[in-house]
Amino acid sequence: MGDEFDNGGYFFSFTYTNSNGFSEHGSGKGSTFYQWGYPDDVDELNPYVTTPVLTGEDGLRLLDFSPSFELYGKITVGEFTLKSRASYMAQDYLWETIYGVKSLDVVMKHFLTEIEHNKILSENSTLTTKVNVHCMLYERGVPKTFKDPDVTADLETMTEIGVGAETIYNTTIADTHHIIAGLKVSDIRIGPSLRHEYFIGDGSTTKNDDYPWGYKYFIVVDPDYDNTYGMYLEDNFKATKDLSIVGGLSYEYNDLREKGGQTMPRAAVIYQLTDSLTVKYSYNTGYQRPPAQKKFSKHFGYVKKSEKIFEHDFQLSYNNDRFRASATGFRYKISDYFTWYDEGYDPVTNEKLAVGHFNKGEARSHGVELDARYNLTKSFSFYGNYTYADTKINDDYVIGEPHHFYNLGFDWNISKDFSLNLNVNGWYDMYHGKDTNNRDLFWDGTTEQIVDLCLLKQNIKDRFDLTVYADNLLDNKVHVGMTGWPGYTYLQGFSAGMKVTVEF
């Protein structure tokens, strides 16, 4: 709900989520399950585990939400805006390959408050200042570990609290240079991150020293302060009526996760060929510092460097009153890629590695995206999108990443306040691991389509909006590749529902 007044306004929203697959007092059964490529294939990481044939409701879904909520508010008075968000999200999703004991519970609690001041300095210049504070708590319950048949239950907790500030200056010079400059700083206290362990075996097996009888907890990540300082400058230069050149440079310094600074340039050239046809080239760089858990964890933290990102994009676009289309080619590389690695040998250096997070070589991807929308009439339009992407990490296939994606549909504004949308999206040609004979497994994707239908009626009694939807109308069993295991699960089957929105 919200409203406006003479020098500002306000807006508040509350969102509640609960998926049927894991209802508060439900059985924990879903319509999807985890499965190897072939019945009786052996789990290569747990070789004593074979794949039983699953039917119907035998397995858990990939992801469902237990009761969760988000509360958001925004108030503007004059030059000041206050925003605040509080959320509690509870998830239940697949973890182990051993049927019957394979769900994992996660709870994330987050709070953020930010105050923003917008000052008009002159006709062509503004100054925006933001100050924020946030806190976050993450809890994860793991019912079983990889050390089977020793059965353990773990509870992991991660915390952080911090403050940040940013100031942004915008100005236009002689109608040809639009300049953005900014400074930012953040001070975050991370940790301590804890791991609580419970041995829940029946005493019939020999226990690993890491998991003694009973209960213990220890600090996985020691508490510390993570300070970041940054600055950036960008100029959008209108060289001619048809040619624009964009150049930018940013710098960030961090004193904990990777001590030192990183410089990141970016550039773009945009040329208007005709009134309807535009060509654009852009070059972007970036980096991602290692999260504290991936670098400092006493169990699994072996990441030493930041990821470095380099991307090239080339786009040709066409736009007139009834038809819009674009073709975009892209190529990017991520150096010192973060990834989870199971115990074994690094494929690049042949170094013996333990289980954990590592910088593991390079990730590369290239491809093309085609996008179009055609307005048949003022009230009816077709749209479509197709993407081809070839992605590899150290020249190996990526599990669960299709080569081809597509999205097709139409929008029909039946009347001023009544509309209908039909959408079909899907993929084909996805790698999902190797079988026990070291064969690469692919799905061609001939039945990997999701057909969704949505009806929207607005302004009922000038206050209510009603949405009626049906997802996966054909009830297709669409595969989802598991990133950590050579298996798959399914997206949810057919579902229908309604949503009522009330404006106060």
SULMODA-V362789 format. One record per helix or strand. SS is the DSSP state (H for helix, E for strand). FROM is the first residue (numbers start at 1). TO is the last residue. If there is no record, write none. Layout:
ss->{SS	SS}
from->{FROM	FROM}
to->{TO	TO}
This chain:
ss->{E	E	H	E	E	E	E	E	E	E	E	E	E	E	E	E	E	E	E	H	E	E	E	E	E	E	E	E	E	E	E	E	E	E	E	E	E	E}
from->{2	8	20	35	42	50	63	68	80	103	125	152	177	193	214	224	243	260	277	292	301	307	323	338	344	352	356	362	380	396	402	418	440	449	464	479	488	495}
to->{5	17	22	35	42	50	65	77	94	122	142	173	190	199	221	238	254	272	288	296	301	319	335	341	345	353	359	375	393	397	415	434	443	460	471	481	490	502}
